[in-house]
């Protein structure tokens, strides 16, 4: 049976009720409420979605207690891992929290979307502070692949960070990969180097993760799962095996889940940071973007866009193209411009 569509006024009323509930939860009294009788729902409280299973969610209370399996109210749809929610707990006869009901969704600071099988954008995670684009000395990364991930990240409006893994495999001085990293650093992209082969190899990465909610993306085989496993030693995360021949990894996680980082020696670390992990997040493409959005994903292009002689300039052979003139002046690196052209040509072929 198809779902009943709400009118604009009905949607407004639902959103108004949810906003009022969220406001009440934010202003609730700090003292503990009396435990309700078995089967009754407690007062509204805030929480964070840590996993999503169809019409059920795992919600971590704002107090930091263990996550609670919750049902969704009928008028709530589109909730994803990372969402802030208002929920009410149900208790058993002993006064212990048995399960709960999510009654409203809070405001989102950001949302990560990816196209579904029909090409429609669907949210997969919310309230993310940064996207960590992981690549490695092996398999050798290509600038165009890094640029594709940067464009996809820029389109989300979430800050991207470049993470070079397996730096123990780099030649002295960094070689060509070191020069490539310097190019991105010159564009003010944060660049972090890491390795699990050295005792102190994760320190820079842990500093970047501290106090933020992050997602890892990158091609298979770059060591995302190995990094996550080392950063989350208490979690039962299986690591996909790296094929010695194909140098490709395999994913084992099946649903997006929010994890909290802990200090390796001191237990829970203040502002330790959080990670939302899922194969659907680790790799995302550009099929939902048009040529204009791709151009805007190259951050050094932005000040030149709109200054071409022709409004419909496609930055090929048109006279008066502001992007090509910027390349000639050295304001845009020619390899970045060539990478942009390859990405756009790929969109036209698909």
Residue pairs with C-beta under 8 A, 6 or more apart in sequence:
6 14
14 75
17 104
18 76
18 86
18 103
18 104
18 105
19 104
21 44
21 86
21 103
21 104
22 46
22 86
22 104
22 105
22 106
22 107
24 44
24 86
25 44
25 45
25 46
25 86
25 104
26 46
28 43
28 44
28 45
33 42
33 43
35 42
35 91
35 95
36 42
36 91
37 91
38 91
38 92
38 93
39 90
39 91
40 90
40 91
41 88
41 89
41 90
41 100
41 101
42 88
42 89
42 90
42 91
43 88
44 86
44 87
44 88
44 103
44 104
45 61
45 62
45 86
45 87
45 88
45 89
46 61
46 62
46 84
46 85
46 86
46 87
46 106
47 59
47 60
47 61
47 62
47 68
47 84
47 85
47 86
47 87
48 59
48 60
48 62
48 82
48 83
48 84
48 85
48 127
48 258
49 57
49 58
49 59
49 60
49 79
49 80
49 81
49 82
49 83
49 84
49 85
49 258
50 58
50 59
50 60
50 67
50 81
50 257
50 258
51 57
51 58
51 67
51 81
51 255
51 256
51 257
51 258
52 58
52 79
52 80
52 81
52 255
52 256
53 255
55 71
55 72
56 69
56 70
56 71
56 72
57 69
57 70
57 72
57 79
57 85
57 102
58 67
58 68
58 69
58 70
59 67
59 68
59 70
59 85
59 87
59 100
59 102
60 66
60 67
60 68
60 258
61 67
61 68
65 97
68 87
68 89
68 97
68 99
68 100
69 99
69 100
70 87
70 99
70 100
70 101
70 102
71 99
71 100
71 101
71 102
72 79
72 101
72 102
73 101
73 102
73 103
73 104
76 102
76 103
76 104
76 105
78 123
79 85
79 102
79 105
80 111
80 123
80 124
80 125
80 126
80 256
81 124
81 125
81 126
81 255
81 256
81 257
81 258
81 276
81 278
82 125
82 126
82 127
82 128
82 213
82 256
82 258
82 276
83 105
83 106
83 108
83 126
83 127
84 105
84 106
84 107
84 108
84 127
85 102
85 103
85 104
85 105
85 106
86 102
86 103
86 104
86 105
86 106
87 100
87 101
87 102
87 103
88 100
88 101
88 103
89 97
89 98
89 99
89 100
90 97
90 98
90 99
90 100
90 101
91 97
91 98
92 98
108 126
108 127
109 126
109 127
109 129
110 126
110 127
110 128
110 129
110 156
110 157
110 158
111 123
111 125
111 126
111 127
111 156
112 123
112 124
112 125
112 126
112 128
112 131
112 156
112 158
112 215
112 281
113 121
113 122
113 123
113 124
113 156
114 121
114 122
114 124
114 280
114 281
114 284
114 285
114 288
115 121
115 122
115 285
115 287
115 288
116 122
119 287
119 288
121 288
124 256
124 278
124 280
124 281
125 215
125 256
125 276
125 278
125 281
127 213
128 158
128 213
128 214
128 215
128 276
129 158
129 159
129 212
129 213
129 214
130 158
130 159
130 160
130 161
130 208
130 212
130 213
130 214
130 215
131 153
131 156
131 158
131 159
131 160
131 161
131 214
131 215
131 217
132 160
132 161
132 163
132 192
132 208
132 214
132 215
132 216
132 217
133 146
133 149
133 150
133 153
133 160
133 161
133 162
133 163
133 217
133 218
134 163
134 165
134 216
134 217
134 218
134 222
134 223
134 224
134 227
135 141
135 145
135 146
135 162
135 163
135 164
135 165
135 218
135 219
135 222
136 164
136 165
136 166
136 169
136 221
136 222
136 223
137 164
137 165
137 166
137 167
137 169
137 170
137 177
138 166
138 169
138 247
139 219
139 221
139 222
139 247
140 177
141 177
141 180
141 219
141 222
143 180
143 335
143 336
143 339
144 339
144 342
144 343
145 219
146 162
146 180
146 184
147 298
147 336
147 339
147 340
147 343
148 285
148 286
148 343
149 160
149 217
149 218
150 160
150 189
150 297
150 298
151 286
151 289
151 293
151 294
151 297
151 298
151 343
152 217
152 284
152 285
152 286
152 289
152 297
153 159
153 160
153 217
154 160
154 296
154 297
154 299
155 286
155 289
155 293
155 296
155 297
160 189
161 189
161 190
161 191
161 192
161 208
162 181
162 184
162 189
162 190
162 191
162 192
163 191
163 192
163 193
163 194
163 205
163 208
163 216
163 218
164 177
164 181
164 191
164 192
164 193
164 194
165 194
165 195
165 222
165 223
165 227
166 195
166 197
166 222
166 223
167 193
167 194
167 195
167 201
168 195
168 197
168 198
168 201
170 177
170 178
174 181
181 191
183 333
183 335
183 336
184 191
185 191
187 299
187 300
190 208
192 204
192 205
192 208
193 204
194 201
194 202
194 204
194 205
194 227
195 201
195 202
196 202
196 223
196 226
196 227
196 230
202 227
202 230
202 231
205 227
205 231
206 231
206 261
209 231
209 261
209 272
209 273
209 275
210 261
210 269
210 271
210 272
210 273
211 271
211 272
211 273
212 273
212 274
213 258
213 273
213 274
213 275
213 276
214 273
214 274
214 275
214 276
215 275
215 276
215 277
215 281
215 282
216 224
216 227
216 228
216 275
216 277
216 281
216 282
217 224
217 281
217 282
217 283
217 284
218 224
218 282
218 283
219 283
220 240
220 248
220 249
220 250
220 251
220 283
221 242
221 243
221 247
221 248
221 249
222 249
224 249
224 282
225 237
225 239
225 240
225 249
225 251
225 252
226 239
228 237
228 259
228 275
228 277
229 235
229 237
229 239
231 261
231 275
232 259
232 261
232 262
232 275
233 262
233 264
234 262
235 259
237 252
237 253
237 277
238 252
239 252
240 249
240 250
240 251
240 252
241 249
241 250
242 248
242 249
243 249
251 279
251 282
253 277
253 278
253 279
254 278
254 279
255 278
256 276
256 277
256 278
256 280
256 281
257 276
257 277
257 278
258 274
258 275
258 276
259 274
259 275
259 276
259 277
260 268
260 272
260 273
260 274
261 269
261 272
261 273
261 274
261 275
262 268
262 269
262 272
263 269
263 272
286 294
286 343
286 346
286 347
287 347
287 350
289 297
289 347
290 347
291 314
291 344
291 347
294 340
294 343
294 344
294 347
295 301
295 305
295 315
295 323
295 340
295 344
296 302
296 305
298 332
298 336
298 340
300 331
300 332
300 333
300 336
301 323
301 326
301 332
301 340
304 322
304 323
304 325
304 326
304 331
304 332
305 322
305 323
306 322
307 322
308 315
308 318
308 320
308 321
308 322
308 323
309 318
309 319
309 320
309 321
310 318
310 320
313 320
313 321
313 322
315 321
315 323
315 324
315 340
315 341
316 341
323 332
323 337
324 337
326 332
327 333
327 334
327 337
